[in-house]
């Protein structure tokens, strides 16, 4: 690997900041202390900044080198929210906030972008143009990127770039691809209303639990029988609650789940079919169903030109043989997608797997950890791609 000396000089800082954020996780839209610490670091660097929403942080750096023509603008994005789950690791930087954990690597993303800001600030006399830093909240619930978009912070931006840790690749390898990379994400809730009765006299009630169970089964027909087998679709139900006591016919039941697709037309069809099946199945059994669907993220579709640029910059760091330019699509969602309809950009995955314990665990696992050597690649990408865009 060809890690820049200026990045190697930031290694201790990256590790220190990553471990601080890891020990102090905050969930989506509640990243108040995280945002305050980011602002504290930006003040030390000497970068102007402001809040986006209540917990997002935006910073801006304008190069001082005289431009020979029109200047360009590049945006660099890192997400910073954690998850509502226990950290099961036994290490010095384990979560100090019980019930909250950085089990997706956003702590490393934030630390890496802060280090990139330090480096680019030190080089401000060497480039013309503008770098915008997006320390973005609420990626896990798909509510962060759209706040930056609504604030007009993509206006005039030529490229936006973001990245994510992955334990499916070893340290020193990266992956990206032109076109679809991550699926859309829609959340749905189905509330079923029945009528209570004693279980010994079920005919006098309407069993909401039974109706909900039939809805769960019927919804599986959407993927199995109503969508093109060549299309990638996930319809998953992760939560079901019903009833109050063992001998009472359940009066209410509730389901929560998600729909994931890559195609907007398929997405629309599946959500409509879901609503129709839930309401008609409940009605057939004498119950009522109310369906709520929330859009959390669009499908992430890399711009082909920007993806090729990112590939070439990555090859200058980890060598071409360590860049997978046909990185497999994932049904996981990523709200970086919400930037791409407004600006050319690309997203990249960088490897953090090694012999270090925890680096073989999947995202959203209580033992999840990363090899921090991979963050040096991520920081180099932020710096080199920003300079590439500004100097193109």
Buried (B, 14 or more C-beta within 10 A) or exposed (E): EEBBEBBEEBBEBBBEBBBBBBBBBBBBBBBEBBBEBBBEBBEEBEBEBEBBBEBBBBBBBBBEBEEEEEBBBBBBBBBBBBBEBBBBBEEEBBBEBEEBBBBBBBBBBBBBBBBBBBBBBEBBEEBBBBBBBBBBBBBBBBBBBBBBBEBEBBEEBBBBBBBBBBBBBBBBBBBBBBEBBBBBBBBBBBBBBBBBBEBEEEEEBBBBBBBBBBBBEBBEEBBEEEBEEEBBBBBEBEEBEBBEEEEEBBBBBBBBBBBBBBBEEBBEBBBEBBBEBBBEBBEEBEBBBBBEBEBBBBBBBBBEEBBBBBBBBBBBBBEEEBBBBEBEBBBBBBBBBBBBEBBBBBBBBBBBBBEBEBBBBEBEBBBBBBBBBBBBBBBBBBBBBBBBBBEE
